[in-house]
């Protein structure tokens, strides 16, 4: 049984999304009894805008949290890749460390060391943002809308913070997901870290994130699990290298929540392969009413909640105490901040741009687009390849429209897609 490289990468890259409130109900991934000791059975309330310390089992202040952050060499901060509030938290942690005179390295899941020269040029101000995105091949290497990460990159550039790619090439991880480590060439094996695949809790967590695929397709899951462990090993060793290269810096790793949760992924690799102090931080999405959302926007972020800390009526979410060293309550988002059509394109041998895949219930599907449609123009523009189209989509916002001229067989038609979120 085969599974496409695209599908594998989507599963691996989007595992963090399964930690959202909507999806966590499937397996209650945020409430698993994972970790060591009796505390793995403890459930705790993480309130909106509050810091909760899994270590001390109490609501704490941001100032106390930053004092602990300053003692770490590596801090892993989880994210849903297209969740704006998560990236805001990441930036606030980086900014908070800098404001406290701490030197910081920003370490990124989406890049590997091959992009480090482009990252260094951008951080130092030698290239423009547009030049950087082209040099790093952002839309193909990562693909998620750059605007989610833009404030972080701008802050790093403003303060000349080192930025490091710490992952493995995505093609290598996808190859392992298809055929296991045995599929790698001798040269590829030399450059690949050894994945740690013997931890039963981690295997259970990854299977839960993948919605139990291991029970239905154990052979497929076996390779996918090894690739996930390889991904964690690559990032873990990459973070260790960054810490050694910058011995007086704190390395802040920005990675999908699935790699950070319960300290079982990348953090476990770092602890096993170095003596560097590590901390994990995970944003917890708190469902709130429109009224609470409006009132909450007036509060300072990461404030001590005082009397609200024990108030069950205050917006909160219940999670496992062992989910992370620190959990921070952030407002759950109704929808992603930037629009996507829900399709993937490929460039044919003759240069034609065609639809390769359409996601169910997406804007593209609702507009009648289907696999095999040739995309001739969008908003009057033609595109030489799929990369140009991705750049075009990265300029659009909710409320905009996309007028596409498409052809299938000999029939040409115009399709107008109004970019409106489902909810």
Secondary structure, 3 states (H helix, E strand, C coil): CCCCHHHHHHHHHCHHHHHCHHHHHHHCHHHCCCCCCHHHHCEEEEEECCEEECCCCEEECHHHHHHHHCCCCEEEEEECCCCHHHHHHHHHHHHHHHHCCCCEEEEEEEEEHHHHHHHHHHHCCCCCHHHHHHHCCHHHHCCCCCHHHHHHHHHHHHCCCEEEEEECCHHHHHHHHHHCHHHCCHHHHHHCCCCCCCCHHHHHHHHHHCCCHHHHCHHHHHHHHHHHHHHHHHHHHHHHHHHHHCCCCEEEEEEEHHHHHHHCCHHHHHHHHCCCCEEEEEEEEECCCHHHHHHHCCCCCCCCCHHHHHCCCCCEEEEEHHHCCEEEEEECCCCCCCCCCCEEEEECCCCCEEEEEECCCCHHHHCCCCCCCEEEEECCECCCCHHHHHHHHCCCCCCCEEEEEEEECCEEEEEEEECCCCC
